[in-house]
Amino acid sequence: MENFIIFFNSFFNYIVLLLCFVAVGAIGGIVGAIMAKKKVAKNAGEETDKKDTDK
């Protein structure tokens, strides 16, 4: 029984560590996507301003 408790503790520790890595990766992906959308919108706004001043 003692070996099972040690195994379960080790297994649970790795599962929690994996979930932490997944959470950090997901947060990074979400923040990156939001920043990319803002950059695209900003660049699109600058292009329309340049087109208006060229006329």
PDB file of N, CA, C and O in Angstrom:
ATOM      1  N   MET A   1       0.818  -1.195   0.000  1.00  0.00           N
ATOM      2  CA  MET A   1       0.000   0.000   0.000  1.00  0.00           C
ATOM      3  C   MET A   1       0.864   1.262   0.000  1.00  0.00           C
ATOM      4  O   MET A   1       0.510   2.274  -0.604  1.00  0.00           O
ATOM      5  N   GLU A   2       1.994   1.181   0.684  1.00  0.00           N
ATOM      6  CA  GLU A   2       2.884   2.338   0.759  1.00  0.00           C
ATOM      7  C   GLU A   2       3.447   2.679  -0.621  1.00  0.00           C
ATOM      8  O   GLU A   2       3.598   3.850  -0.970  1.00  0.00           O
ATOM      9  N   ASN A   3       3.756   1.635  -1.402  1.00  0.00           N
ATOM     10  CA  ASN A   3       4.272   1.871  -2.751  1.00  0.00           C
ATOM     11  C   ASN A   3       3.229   2.540  -3.636  1.00  0.00           C
ATOM     12  O   ASN A   3       3.564   3.394  -4.457  1.00  0.00           O
ATOM     13  N   PHE A   4       1.966   2.154  -3.471  1.00  0.00           N
ATOM     14  CA  PHE A   4       0.891   2.773  -4.254  1.00  0.00           C
ATOM     15  C   PHE A   4       0.760   4.250  -3.909  1.00  0.00           C
ATOM     16  O   PHE A   4       0.565   5.074  -4.803  1.00  0.00           O
ATOM     17  N   ILE A   5       0.861   4.594  -2.655  1.00  0.00           N
ATOM     18  CA  ILE A   5       0.761   5.991  -2.236  1.00  0.00           C
ATOM     19  C   ILE A   5       1.924   6.798  -2.814  1.00  0.00           C
ATOM     20  O   ILE A   5       1.726   7.922  -3.276  1.00  0.00           O
ATOM     21  N   ILE A   6       3.109   6.246  -2.793  1.00  0.00           N
ATOM     22  CA  ILE A   6       4.280   6.932  -3.357  1.00  0.00           C
ATOM     23  C   ILE A   6       4.104   7.107  -4.865  1.00  0.00           C
ATOM     24  O   ILE A   6       4.382   8.177  -5.405  1.00  0.00           O
ATOM     25  N   PHE A   7       3.640   6.049  -5.546  1.00  0.00           N
ATOM     26  CA  PHE A   7       3.408   6.130  -6.986  1.00  0.00           C
ATOM     27  C   PHE A   7       2.339   7.164  -7.301  1.00  0.00           C
ATOM     28  O   PHE A   7       2.525   7.986  -8.199  1.00  0.00           O
ATOM     29  N   PHE A   8       1.238   7.140  -6.589  1.00  0.00           N
ATOM     30  CA  PHE A   8       0.143   8.077  -6.835  1.00  0.00           C
ATOM     31  C   PHE A   8       0.598   9.514  -6.589  1.00  0.00           C
ATOM     32  O   PHE A   8       0.234  10.416  -7.343  1.00  0.00           O
ATOM     33  N   ASN A   9       1.377   9.728  -5.556  1.00  0.00           N
ATOM     34  CA  ASN A   9       1.879  11.067  -5.257  1.00  0.00           C
ATOM     35  C   ASN A   9       2.773  11.566  -6.392  1.00  0.00           C
ATOM     36  O   ASN A   9       2.647  12.714  -6.817  1.00  0.00           O
ATOM     37  N   SER A  10       3.658  10.731  -6.878  1.00  0.00           N
ATOM     38  CA  SER A  10       4.539  11.103  -7.979  1.00  0.00           C
ATOM     39  C   SER A  10       3.737  11.350  -9.252  1.00  0.00           C
ATOM     40  O   SER A  10       3.966  12.341  -9.946  1.00  0.00           O
ATOM     41  N   PHE A  11       2.812  10.468  -9.560  1.00  0.00           N
ATOM     42  CA  PHE A  11       1.972  10.597 -10.745  1.00  0.00           C
ATOM     43  C   PHE A  11       1.152  11.878 -10.693  1.00  0.00           C
ATOM     44  O   PHE A  11       1.066  12.602 -11.685  1.00  0.00           O
ATOM     45  N   PHE A  12       0.556  12.158  -9.553  1.00  0.00           N
ATOM     46  CA  PHE A  12      -0.259  13.364  -9.382  1.00  0.00           C
ATOM     47  C   PHE A  12       0.601  14.614  -9.522  1.00  0.00           C
ATOM     48  O   PHE A  12       0.159  15.619 -10.079  1.00  0.00           O
ATOM     49  N   ASN A  13       1.827  14.549  -9.019  1.00  0.00           N
ATOM     50  CA  ASN A  13       2.739  15.680  -9.132  1.00  0.00           C
ATOM     51  C   ASN A  13       3.024  16.002 -10.598  1.00  0.00           C
ATOM     52  O   ASN A  13       3.012  17.173 -10.980  1.00  0.00           O
ATOM     53  N   TYR A  14       3.277  14.995 -11.418  1.00  0.00           N
ATOM     54  CA  TYR A  14       3.539  15.217 -12.835  1.00  0.00           C
ATOM     55  C   TYR A  14       2.290  15.701 -13.564  1.00  0.00           C
ATOM     56  O   TYR A  14       2.393  16.518 -14.479  1.00  0.00           O
ATOM     57  N   ILE A  15       1.129  15.219 -13.181  1.00  0.00           N
ATOM     58  CA  ILE A  15      -0.113  15.681 -13.801  1.00  0.00           C
ATOM     59  C   ILE A  15      -0.331  17.163 -13.507  1.00  0.00           C
ATOM     60  O   ILE A  15      -0.694  17.921 -14.407  1.00  0.00           O
ATOM     61  N   VAL A  16      -0.118  17.582 -12.275  1.00  0.00           N
ATOM     62  CA  VAL A  16      -0.272  18.994 -11.917  1.00  0.00           C
ATOM     63  C   VAL A  16       0.738  19.851 -12.671  1.00  0.00           C
ATOM     64  O   VAL A  16       0.400  20.937 -13.142  1.00  0.00           O
ATOM     65  N   LEU A  17       1.960  19.376 -12.789  1.00  0.00           N
ATOM     66  CA  LEU A  17       2.987  20.105 -13.532  1.00  0.00           C
ATOM     67  C   LEU A  17       2.597  20.233 -15.004  1.00  0.00           C
ATOM     68  O   LEU A  17       2.757  21.301 -15.596  1.00  0.00           O
ATOM     69  N   LEU A  18       2.094  19.169 -15.591  1.00  0.00           N
ATOM     70  CA  LEU A  18       1.638  19.199 -16.979  1.00  0.00           C
ATOM     71  C   LEU A  18       0.504  20.203 -17.156  1.00  0.00           C
ATOM     72  O   LEU A  18       0.495  20.961 -18.126  1.00  0.00           O
ATOM     73  N   LEU A  19      -0.443  20.213 -16.237  1.00  0.00           N
ATOM     74  CA  LEU A  19      -1.556  21.156 -16.323  1.00  0.00           C
ATOM     75  C   LEU A  19      -1.075  22.600 -16.208  1.00  0.00           C
ATOM     76  O   LEU A  19      -1.625  23.487 -16.860  1.00  0.00           O
ATOM     77  N   CYS A  20      -0.073  22.839 -15.401  1.00  0.00           N
ATOM     78  CA  CYS A  20       0.500  24.193 -15.293  1.00  0.00           C
ATOM     79  C   CYS A  20       1.131  24.615 -16.612  1.00  0.00           C
ATOM     80  O   CYS A  20       0.933  25.747 -17.053  1.00  0.00           O
ATOM     81  N   PHE A  21       1.887  23.725 -17.250  1.00  0.00           N
ATOM     82  CA  PHE A  21       2.491  24.044 -18.540  1.00  0.00           C
ATOM     83  C   PHE A  21       1.418  24.296 -19.603  1.00  0.00           C
ATOM     84  O   PHE A  21       1.547  25.212 -20.415  1.00  0.00           O
ATOM     85  N   VAL A  22       0.377  23.491 -19.594  1.00  0.00           N
ATOM     86  CA  VAL A  22      -0.705  23.667 -20.563  1.00  0.00           C
ATOM     87  C   VAL A  22      -1.401  25.007 -20.336  1.00  0.00           C
ATOM     88  O   VAL A  22      -1.718  25.710 -21.295  1.00  0.00           O
ATOM     89  N   ALA A  23      -1.640  25.362 -19.082  1.00  0.00           N
ATOM     90  CA  ALA A  23      -2.296  26.634 -18.773  1.00  0.00           C
ATOM     91  C   ALA A  23      -1.440  27.819 -19.219  1.00  0.00           C
ATOM     92  O   ALA A  23      -1.961  28.768 -19.806  1.00  0.00           O
ATOM     93  N   VAL A  24      -0.151  27.776 -18.950  1.00  0.00           N
ATOM     94  CA  VAL A  24       0.735  28.873 -19.363  1.00  0.00           C
ATOM     95  C   VAL A  24       0.780  28.968 -20.885  1.00  0.00           C
ATOM     96  O   VAL A  24       0.765  30.069 -21.434  1.00  0.00           O
ATOM     97  N   GLY A  25       0.836  27.840 -21.564  1.00  0.00           N
ATOM     98  CA  GLY A  25       0.829  27.840 -23.023  1.00  0.00           C
ATOM     99  C   GLY A  25      -0.464  28.386 -23.598  1.00  0.00           C
ATOM    100  O   GLY A  25      -0.446  29.142 -24.570  1.00  0.00           O
ATOM    101  N   ALA A  26      -1.580  28.008 -23.007  1.00  0.00           N
ATOM    102  CA  ALA A  26      -2.879  28.496 -23.475  1.00  0.00           C
ATOM    103  C   ALA A  26      -3.000  29.999 -23.267  1.00  0.00           C
ATOM    104  O   ALA A  26      -3.475  30.716 -24.148  1.00  0.00           O
ATOM    105  N   ILE A  27      -2.575  30.473 -22.112  1.00  0.00           N
ATOM    106  CA  ILE A  27      -2.631  31.913 -21.834  1.00  0.00           C
ATOM    107  C   ILE A  27      -1.732  32.660 -22.823  1.00  0.00           C
ATOM    108  O   ILE A  27      -2.115  33.707 -23.344  1.00  0.00           O
ATOM    109  N   GLY A  28      -0.553  32.128 -23.075  1.00  0.00           N
ATOM    110  CA  GLY A  28       0.343  32.754 -24.048  1.00  0.00           C
ATOM    111  C   GLY A  28      -0.257  32.795 -25.445  1.00  0.00           C
ATOM    112  O   GLY A  28      -0.124  33.797 -26.149  1.00  0.00           O
ATOM    113  N   GLY A  29      -0.905  31.732 -25.844  1.00  0.00           N
ATOM    114  CA  GLY A  29      -1.550  31.697 -27.157  1.00  0.00           C
ATOM    115  C   GLY A  29      -2.687  32.682 -27.272  1.00  0.00           C
ATOM    116  O   GLY A  29      -2.844  33.340 -28.300  1.00  0.00           O
ATOM    117  N   ILE A  30      -3.482  32.789 -26.224  1.00  0.00           N
ATOM    118  CA  ILE A  30      -4.608  33.728 -26.229  1.00  0.00           C
ATOM    119  C   ILE A  30      -4.104  35.165 -26.277  1.00  0.00           C
ATOM    120  O   ILE A  30      -4.600  35.976 -27.058  1.00  0.00           O
ATOM    121  N   VAL A  31      -3.116  35.476 -25.440  1.00  0.00           N
ATOM    122  CA  VAL A  31      -2.564  36.836 -25.434  1.00  0.00           C
ATOM    123  C   VAL A  31      -1.918  37.147 -26.779  1.00  0.00           C
ATOM    124  O   VAL A  31      -2.074  38.257 -27.289  1.00  0.00           O
ATOM    125  N   GLY A  32      -1.204  36.202 -27.360  1.00  0.00           N
ATOM    126  CA  GLY A  32      -0.586  36.413 -28.663  1.00  0.00           C
ATOM    127  C   GLY A  32      -1.616  36.658 -29.753  1.00  0.00           C
ATOM    128  O   GLY A  32      -1.415  37.516 -30.612  1.00  0.00           O
ATOM    129  N   ALA A  33      -2.711  35.918 -29.730  1.00  0.00           N
ATOM    130  CA  ALA A  33      -3.757  36.109 -30.734  1.00  0.00           C
ATOM    131  C   ALA A  33      -4.413  37.481 -30.586  1.00  0.00           C
ATOM    132  O   ALA A  33      -4.705  38.145 -31.582  1.00  0.00           O
ATOM    133  N   ILE A  34      -4.642  37.899 -29.356  1.00  0.00           N
ATOM    134  CA  ILE A  34      -5.240  39.222 -29.118  1.00  0.00           C
ATOM    135  C   ILE A  34      -4.299  40.320 -29.614  1.00  0.00           C
ATOM    136  O   ILE A  34      -4.734  41.267 -30.269  1.00  0.00           O
ATOM    137  N   MET A  35      -3.020  40.189 -29.303  1.00  0.00           N
ATOM    138  CA  MET A  35      -2.056  41.194 -29.742  1.00  0.00           C
ATOM    139  C   MET A  35      -1.934  41.220 -31.265  1.00  0.00           C
ATOM    140  O   MET A  35      -1.798  42.293 -31.853  1.00  0.00           O
ATOM    141  N   ALA A  36      -1.981  40.065 -31.904  1.00  0.00           N
ATOM    142  CA  ALA A  36      -1.892  40.007 -33.368  1.00  0.00           C
ATOM    143  C   ALA A  36      -3.109  40.686 -34.000  1.00  0.00           C
ATOM    144  O   ALA A  36      -2.973  41.413 -34.984  1.00  0.00           O
ATOM    145  N   LYS A  37      -4.295  40.451 -33.437  1.00  0.00           N
ATOM    146  CA  LYS A  37      -5.499  41.087 -33.968  1.00  0.00           C
ATOM    147  C   LYS A  37      -5.411  42.600 -33.828  1.00  0.00           C
ATOM    148  O   LYS A  37      -5.798  43.331 -34.740  1.00  0.00           O
ATOM    149  N   LYS A  38      -4.907  43.075 -32.696  1.00  0.00           N
ATOM    150  CA  LYS A  38      -4.764  44.522 -32.496  1.00  0.00           C
ATOM    151  C   LYS A  38      -3.769  45.109 -33.489  1.00  0.00           C
ATOM    152  O   LYS A  38      -3.986  46.203 -34.009  1.00  0.00           O
ATOM    153  N   LYS A  39      -2.673  44.387 -33.757  1.00  0.00           N
ATOM    154  CA  LYS A  39      -1.666  44.875 -34.688  1.00  0.00           C
ATOM    155  C   LYS A  39      -2.233  44.941 -36.093  1.00  0.00           C
ATOM    156  O   LYS A  39      -1.984  45.907 -36.815  1.00  0.00           O
ATOM    157  N   VAL A  40      -2.991  43.930 -36.492  1.00  0.00           N
ATOM    158  CA  VAL A  40      -3.591  43.927 -37.817  1.00  0.00           C
ATOM    159  C   VAL A  40      -4.579  45.074 -37.945  1.00  0.00           C
ATOM    160  O   VAL A  40      -4.611  45.749 -38.974  1.00  0.00           O
ATOM    161  N   ALA A  41      -5.386  45.304 -36.912  1.00  0.00           N
ATOM    162  CA  ALA A  41      -6.352  46.395 -36.955  1.00  0.00           C
ATOM    163  C   ALA A  41      -5.643  47.748 -37.012  1.00  0.00           C
ATOM    164  O   ALA A  41      -6.079  48.649 -37.728  1.00  0.00           O
ATOM    165  N   LYS A  42      -4.564  47.888 -36.268  1.00  0.00           N
ATOM    166  CA  LYS A  42      -3.808  49.138 -36.270  1.00  0.00           C
ATOM    167  C   LYS A  42      -3.194  49.383 -37.639  1.00  0.00           C
ATOM    168  O   LYS A  42      -3.262  50.497 -38.158  1.00  0.00           O
ATOM    169  N   ASN A  43      -2.597  48.355 -38.229  1.00  0.00           N
ATOM    170  CA  ASN A  43      -1.993  48.496 -39.556  1.00  0.00           C
ATOM    171  C   ASN A  43      -3.044  48.786 -40.619  1.00  0.00           C
ATOM    172  O   ASN A  43      -2.783  49.550 -41.549  1.00  0.00           O
ATOM    173  N   ALA A  44      -4.206  48.200 -40.501  1.00  0.00           N
ATOM    174  CA  ALA A  44      -5.278  48.459 -41.457  1.00  0.00           C
ATOM    175  C   ALA A  44      -5.740  49.908 -41.331  1.00  0.00           C
ATOM    176  O   ALA A  44      -6.041  50.549 -42.338  1.00  0.00           O
ATOM    177  N   GLY A  45      -5.799  50.429 -40.110  1.00  0.00           N
ATOM    178  CA  GLY A  45      -6.184  51.820 -39.904  1.00  0.00           C
ATOM    179  C   GLY A  45      -5.160  52.776 -40.459  1.00  0.00           C
ATOM    180  O   GLY A  45      -5.521  53.819 -41.004  1.00  0.00           O
ATOM    181  N   GLU A  46      -3.886  52.446 -40.334  1.00  0.00           N
ATOM    182  CA  GLU A  46      -2.831  53.304 -40.874  1.00  0.00           C
ATOM    183  C   GLU A  46      -2.848  53.299 -42.390  1.00  0.00           C
ATOM    184  O   GLU A  46      -2.578  54.328 -43.011  1.00  0.00           O
ATOM    185  N   GLU A  47      -3.157  52.170 -42.997  1.00  0.00           N
ATOM    186  CA  GLU A  47      -3.202  52.089 -44.456  1.00  0.00           C
ATOM    187  C   GLU A  47      -4.335  52.933 -45.009  1.00  0.00           C
ATOM    188  O   GLU A  47      -4.169  53.578 -46.045  1.00  0.00           O
ATOM    189  N   THR A  48      -5.489  52.946 -44.341  1.00  0.00           N
ATOM    190  CA  THR A  48      -6.599  53.769 -44.825  1.00  0.00           C
ATOM    191  C   THR A  48      -6.292  55.243 -44.651  1.00  0.00           C
ATOM    192  O   THR A  48      -6.708  56.060 -45.473  1.00  0.00           O
ATOM    193  N   ASP A  49      -5.563  55.605 -43.584  1.00  0.00           N
ATOM    194  CA  ASP A  49      -5.168  57.001 -43.400  1.00  0.00           C
ATOM    195  C   ASP A  49      -4.213  57.436 -44.506  1.00  0.00           C
ATOM    196  O   ASP A  49      -4.325  58.551 -45.015  1.00  0.00           O
ATOM    197  N   LYS A  50      -3.279  56.569 -44.882  1.00  0.00           N
ATOM    198  CA  LYS A  50      -2.323  56.892 -45.947  1.00  0.00           C
ATOM    199  C   LYS A  50      -3.036  57.038 -47.283  1.00  0.00           C
ATOM    200  O   LYS A  50      -2.688  57.911 -48.078  1.00  0.00           O
ATOM    201  N   LYS A  51      -4.021  56.200 -47.536  1.00  0.00           N
ATOM    202  CA  LYS A  51      -4.752  56.284 -48.789  1.00  0.00           C
ATOM    203  C   LYS A  51      -5.538  57.590 -48.880  1.00  0.00           C
ATOM    204  O   LYS A  51      -5.639  58.186 -49.952  1.00  0.00           O
ATOM    205  N   ASP A  52      -6.092  58.031 -47.751  1.00  0.00           N
ATOM    206  CA  ASP A  52      -6.866  59.258 -47.728  1.00  0.00           C
ATOM    207  C   ASP A  52      -5.977  60.479 -47.963  1.00  0.00           C
ATOM    208  O   ASP A  52      -6.402  61.429 -48.621  1.00  0.00           O
ATOM    209  N   THR A  53      -4.763  60.469 -47.443  1.00  0.00           N
ATOM    210  CA  THR A  53      -3.872  61.620 -47.607  1.00  0.00           C
ATOM    211  C   THR A  53      -3.220  61.637 -48.981  1.00  0.00           C
ATOM    212  O   THR A  53      -2.750  62.688 -49.418  1.00  0.00           O
ATOM    213  N   ASP A  54      -3.180  60.516 -49.666  1.00  0.00           N
ATOM    214  CA  ASP A  54      -2.559  60.464 -50.982  1.00  0.00           C
ATOM    215  C   ASP A  54      -3.451  61.108 -52.051  1.00  0.00           C
ATOM    216  O   ASP A  54      -2.956  61.505 -53.105  1.00  0.00           O
ATOM    217  N   LYS A  55      -4.721  61.212 -51.797  1.00  0.00           N
ATOM    218  CA  LYS A  55      -5.664  61.765 -52.793  1.00  0.00           C
ATOM    219  C   LYS A  55      -5.488  63.226 -53.002  1.00  0.00           C
ATOM    220  O   LYS A  55      -6.204  63.825 -53.804  1.00  0.00           O
TER     221      LYS A  55
END
